Amino acid sequence: MSESLEITEVGATALCRRDVTVSKSEKIFEYVLKKLAEETGAISQKLLTALTDRDLWPCEVSRGSQQL
């Protein structure tokens, strides 16, 4: 469990840096997904499922009727 939380923490910390671009954030997110997929614990699999089953993947965020 602690390994999956550590992976998530590292990813979240990296995403919060001021100098992160969209390209960098995509690579960070891919890294987190890859590392979670390598883990075998139930928590890791639940986190992976939660991150990959989102309707927003790949990044289809809409505001009202306008898609961003």
URRA-V236978 format. One record per residue. PHI is phi in whole degrees, -180 to 180 (NA if undefined). PSI is psi in degrees with one decimal (* if undefined). OMEGA is omega in degrees with one decimal (* if undefined). Layout:
# URRA-V236978
PHI/PSI/OMEGA ; PHI/PSI/OMEGA
This chain:
# URRA-V236978
NA/-43.8/-176.2 ; -64/-32.3/178.8 ; -64/-43.5/-179.7 ; -67/-36.3/177.3 ; -70/-35.1/177.0 ; -66/-42.0/177.0 ; -60/-45.3/179.8 ; -64/-41.9/179.8 ; -64/-43.8/179.0 ; -61/-44.8/179.1 ; -63/-45.5/-179.2 ; -65/-40.2/178.3 ; -64/-42.9/179.2 ; -65/-39.3/-179.9 ; -67/-25.3/-177.5 ; -85/-3.2/178.8 ; -66/147.5/-177.5 ; -67/-29.8/-174.6 ; -92/10.6/-178.2 ; -77/124.6/176.3 ; -94/173.7/177.4 ; -61/-41.5/179.3 ; -62/-45.6/178.6 ; -64/-40.9/-178.5 ; -65/-35.8/177.3 ; -65/-41.5/178.6 ; -67/-39.4/177.3 ; -62/-45.5/-179.2 ; -64/-41.7/177.6 ; -63/-39.0/177.4 ; -61/-47.1/179.8 ; -61/-44.9/179.0 ; -61/-43.1/-179.7 ; -63/-46.8/-178.7 ; -65/-39.4/177.5 ; -66/-36.6/179.5 ; -66/-28.4/178.8 ; -75/-20.8/-179.6 ; -80/153.1/-177.6 ; -109/-8.4/-176.6 ; -71/158.9/-179.0 ; -64/-39.9/-180.0 ; -64/-44.0/179.1 ; -60/-42.8/-178.9 ; -69/-36.8/177.5 ; -67/-40.9/176.4 ; -63/-44.6/179.0 ; -61/-44.7/178.8 ; -63/-43.3/179.9 ; -62/-38.9/-178.6 ; -75/-35.0/-175.9 ; -91/-20.3/-178.5 ; -90/6.2/-179.4 ; -69/143.3/175.5 ; -67/-15.2/-176.1 ; -89/4.0/-178.7 ; -102/125.9/-0.8 ; -87/116.3/171.3 ; 28/65.1/176.7 ; -109/77.0/-177.5 ; -93/131.0/178.7 ; -121/146.6/175.9 ; -123/108.9/-175.0 ; 65/-128.3/178.7 ; -96/-2.7/-178.6 ; -94/125.2/178.9 ; -89/133.8/-178.6 ; -97/*/*
